[in-house]
């Protein structure tokens, strides 16, 4: 199932946008998605790519209803079909396990950078 990363940027509402992102997350949850919030995106898993346009439209309409004058959204889709996709949480856990393994192989001073 495709993983969709949404970077939603409410414009014209000041520098703090957490209230608007919280509404987007609640809206996605209300529609049966399980959003994973990161510092700059919200990640969901969809059953079909045809959902993405409707999700973006729903998010924009909701933010406009809150008085946001402009919404900019960046969408990134990870659609893998050669194997059954894991959930976003499982994918993160897999990477974290590999990070633990790789920490044993990394030395401190790399080309004078650290």
Backbone bond lengths (Angstrom), bond angles and torsions (degrees), N, CA, C in turn:
res aa  C-N    CA-C-N  psi(-1)  N-CA   C-N-CA  omega(-1)  CA-C   N-CA-C  phi
1 X - - - 1.450 - - 1.528 108.72 -
2 X 1.306 116.61 135.75 1.465 120.47 -177.14 1.532 113.35 -62.37
3 X 1.322 114.32 143.46 1.456 122.01 174.13 1.528 106.26 -102.14
4 X 1.327 117.08 129.77 1.451 122.29 -177.47 1.523 108.89 -119.36
5 X 1.322 114.82 126.43 1.452 121.58 176.69 1.513 107.79 -107.10
6 X 1.334 115.83 122.20 1.467 121.58 -179.06 1.523 109.08 -112.57
7 X 1.308 116.25 122.39 1.464 121.09 171.34 1.513 105.34 -106.81
8 X 1.314 115.97 104.58 1.458 122.39 -176.11 1.526 108.10 -104.21
9 X 1.332 115.51 123.81 1.459 120.39 -177.33 1.525 110.24 -122.17
10 X 1.348 117.15 99.27 1.465 120.07 174.02 1.529 108.53 -69.41
11 X 1.316 117.36 126.77 1.469 122.22 -177.18 1.524 110.02 -108.87
12 X 1.319 114.82 145.65 1.463 120.06 176.09 1.510 114.06 83.29
13 X 1.350 117.00 19.07 1.467 120.33 -178.33 1.525 112.05 -121.45
14 X 1.325 116.79 10.71 1.458 120.12 -178.86 1.519 111.22 98.20
15 X 1.320 115.10 -175.30 1.467 119.45 -174.48 1.522 113.44 -83.62
16 X 1.307 118.86 -25.19 1.461 121.07 179.36 1.530 110.01 -92.54
17 X 1.322 116.06 117.85 1.463 120.00 -178.07 1.529 112.39 -118.61
18 X 1.331 117.70 9.33 1.470 120.55 -175.53 1.526 112.44 -58.57
19 X 1.320 117.64 -35.26 1.474 120.98 178.74 1.526 110.77 -60.16
20 X 1.318 116.77 -40.29 1.457 121.55 -177.86 1.532 111.35 -74.05
21 X 1.317 116.22 -39.60 1.466 119.81 178.08 1.525 109.62 -66.70
22 X 1.331 116.91 -38.68 1.470 120.20 176.79 1.527 110.54 -59.48
23 X 1.334 116.98 -39.34 1.460 120.66 178.23 1.524 110.61 -65.46
24 X 1.339 116.87 -41.24 1.462 120.81 178.19 1.523 110.02 -60.76
25 X 1.318 117.27 -44.70 1.470 121.17 -179.65 1.527 109.98 -62.69
26 X 1.328 117.25 -46.43 1.467 120.76 179.02 1.527 111.22 -61.88
27 X 1.315 116.97 -38.72 1.462 121.79 178.28 1.528 110.95 -63.63
28 X 1.316 116.41 -45.09 1.471 120.12 178.11 1.529 110.82 -62.02
29 X 1.327 116.35 -42.82 1.472 120.23 178.02 1.525 110.85 -61.81
30 X 1.320 116.70 -41.34 1.466 121.02 -179.74 1.522 112.08 -63.01
31 X 1.337 116.21 -22.55 1.463 120.92 178.37 1.525 112.65 -99.69
32 X 1.326 116.76 15.55 1.458 121.57 172.41 1.515 116.46 89.55
33 X 1.336 117.99 4.41 1.461 120.19 177.76 1.525 109.26 -87.49
34 X 1.312 115.80 161.25 1.462 121.93 177.96 1.530 108.30 -118.13
35 X 1.335 116.59 80.24 1.456 119.51 -175.28 1.525 112.62 -66.93
36 X 1.319 114.61 140.93 1.463 121.96 172.68 1.525 105.69 -112.83
37 X 1.319 115.88 116.72 1.452 121.61 -176.57 1.525 109.26 -90.24
38 X 1.328 115.86 130.44 1.456 121.96 173.98 1.534 106.46 -116.02
39 X 1.330 118.47 174.99 1.470 118.46 -179.37 1.526 114.71 -58.95
40 X 1.335 118.38 -25.74 1.466 117.54 -178.05 1.519 115.34 -133.80
41 X 1.327 118.52 2.30 1.464 120.50 176.95 1.524 110.02 -145.90
42 X 1.311 114.68 167.05 1.460 121.90 171.31 1.527 105.93 -121.72
43 X 1.325 115.83 129.14 1.459 121.44 -174.55 1.519 109.32 -111.96
44 X 1.342 115.46 132.97 1.464 120.97 175.79 1.524 108.62 -134.61
45 X 1.302 114.55 162.27 1.470 121.11 173.90 1.519 106.69 -110.78
46 X 1.333 116.08 133.20 1.460 121.09 178.79 1.517 109.06 -115.74
47 X 1.313 116.36 155.09 1.464 118.80 179.05 1.520 111.94 -82.30
48 X 1.347 116.66 -23.47 1.458 120.32 -178.53 1.530 109.31 -151.91
49 X 1.323 115.96 144.43 1.463 120.59 -179.41 1.523 113.21 -60.94
50 X 1.302 117.37 -23.60 1.463 120.10 -179.41 1.528 112.16 -63.85
51 X 1.316 118.15 -16.81 1.465 122.01 179.61 1.524 112.62 -74.59
52 X 1.320 117.18 -24.94 1.461 121.07 -169.25 1.526 112.24 -60.63
53 X 1.307 117.91 -47.39 1.459 120.74 179.53 1.520 111.86 -59.63
54 X 1.320 116.58 -42.92 1.462 120.25 179.84 1.525 111.37 -65.89
55 X 1.323 116.97 -36.33 1.469 120.70 178.33 1.526 110.27 -64.98
56 X 1.330 116.60 -46.82 1.465 120.45 -179.90 1.522 109.78 -61.20
57 X 1.310 117.37 -44.00 1.478 121.04 179.00 1.521 110.81 -61.43
58 X 1.331 117.12 -43.12 1.458 122.09 179.88 1.532 110.65 -62.06
59 X 1.334 116.69 -44.31 1.465 121.49 179.87 1.522 110.32 -63.69
60 X 1.330 116.98 -46.34 1.459 120.08 179.84 1.532 110.86 -61.78
61 X 1.318 116.78 -46.74 1.467 120.08 -179.79 1.525 111.31 -59.22
62 X 1.318 116.69 -40.80 1.469 120.67 179.70 1.522 111.02 -64.34
63 X 1.322 117.20 -45.18 1.462 120.03 -179.86 1.525 111.60 -66.37
64 X 1.329 117.08 -38.71 1.462 119.32 176.33 1.530 110.48 -62.82
65 X 1.329 116.94 -36.29 1.472 120.16 179.18 1.527 111.39 -66.98
66 X 1.339 117.15 -19.60 1.465 122.14 177.42 1.527 111.64 -89.39
67 X 1.334 117.16 1.81 1.450 120.49 177.80 1.522 115.07 94.46
68 X 1.333 117.72 7.56 1.460 120.18 177.65 1.535 107.67 -70.81
69 X 1.342 117.98 126.41 1.464 119.32 -176.97 1.530 114.67 -80.10
70 X 1.327 116.31 -22.26 1.464 119.27 -177.53 1.523 108.58 -150.96
71 X 1.343 116.77 138.23 1.459 121.96 178.88 1.521 108.50 -128.96
72 X 1.320 115.70 128.09 1.454 121.63 174.61 1.525 106.84 -114.28
73 X 1.323 116.82 128.72 1.460 121.33 -179.33 1.522 109.91 -129.12
74 X 1.319 114.89 132.03 1.461 121.49 174.12 1.523 106.66 -110.25
75 X 1.328 116.25 129.76 1.465 121.74 -178.45 1.524 109.08 -115.77
76 X 1.328 115.88 130.58 1.460 121.32 172.94 1.525 107.07 -123.76
77 X 1.317 116.18 131.86 1.467 121.40 -176.93 1.518 109.64 -119.89
78 X 1.322 115.38 129.00 1.467 122.31 174.01 1.523 105.76 -110.27
79 X 1.317 116.51 105.36 1.466 122.21 -175.47 1.524 108.16 -120.44
80 X 1.293 116.76 102.17 1.456 121.72 -178.96 1.523 109.14 -109.67
81 X 1.327 116.60 130.79 1.464 119.77 -175.71 1.519 113.68 -121.71
82 X 1.339 117.54 -0.44 1.463 119.24 -178.86 1.526 112.29 -83.93
83 X 1.330 117.43 -18.46 1.462 122.61 175.49 1.522 107.94 -141.69
84 X 1.314 116.34 164.53 1.460 119.25 176.06 1.517 108.55 -73.50
85 X 1.322 115.89 124.42 1.462 121.40 -177.48 1.524 110.61 -68.17
86 X 1.319 114.67 143.04 1.454 121.05 171.79 1.530 107.97 -82.82
87 X 1.320 116.36 167.83 1.460 120.00 175.48 1.525 108.34 -72.07
88 X 1.332 117.77 160.71 1.464 119.30 177.61 1.537 112.16 -55.51
89 X 1.317 116.88 -38.60 1.461 120.82 179.69 1.525 111.18 -63.99
90 X 1.323 116.24 -43.03 1.469 120.31 178.66 1.523 111.25 -64.77
91 X 1.319 116.67 -36.90 1.461 120.47 179.03 1.530 110.61 -64.64
92 X 1.327 116.50 -42.06 1.461 120.74 178.84 1.523 110.32 -64.82
93 X 1.315 116.96 -43.72 1.462 120.29 179.60 1.525 111.72 -61.60
94 X 1.307 117.42 -37.82 1.466 121.28 178.09 1.526 110.54 -62.19
95 X 1.323 116.16 -44.09 1.468 119.92 178.91 1.528 110.32 -65.33
96 X 1.325 117.45 -42.91 1.465 120.23 -179.64 1.528 111.94 -61.99
97 X 1.332 117.23 -37.08 1.473 119.60 175.74 1.524 110.43 -63.37
98 X 1.318 116.59 -41.19 1.472 120.26 178.81 1.525 111.57 -67.80
99 X 1.326 117.26 -33.81 1.469 120.53 176.60 1.529 109.19 -61.65
100 X 1.309 116.67 -44.28 1.471 120.14 178.41 1.522 110.82 -58.33
101 X 1.318 117.62 -42.87 1.466 121.56 177.96 1.520 110.86 -63.37
102 X 1.330 117.12 -44.04 1.458 121.69 -175.50 1.521 113.26 -71.88
103 X 1.317 117.84 -25.79 1.470 120.11 178.16 1.528 111.35 -58.06
104 X 1.302 116.54 -28.89 1.467 121.06 179.38 1.521 110.94 -70.81
105 X 1.332 117.45 -23.63 1.456 122.20 -175.09 1.523 114.21 -97.33
106 X 1.311 117.88 -12.05 1.462 121.13 -174.34 1.524 109.54 -92.33
107 X 1.326 115.14 131.84 1.460 121.86 176.89 1.524 108.76 -95.37
108 X 1.321 117.65 158.09 1.461 122.57 -175.89 1.502 116.59 -65.26
109 X 1.334 118.91 -55.22 1.465 121.25 -172.81 1.509 110.47 -96.65
110 X 1.321 116.81 103.58 1.458 121.95 -178.24 1.532 108.50 -105.53
111 X 1.300 116.78 107.69 1.470 122.37 178.01 1.525 112.74 54.09
112 X 1.319 116.75 34.41 1.453 120.59 177.11 1.513 113.86 73.24
113 X 1.329 118.67 8.06 1.462 121.41 -177.37 1.517 111.51 -80.88
114 X 1.308 116.47 -37.16 1.473 118.82 -177.84 1.502 111.59 -105.21
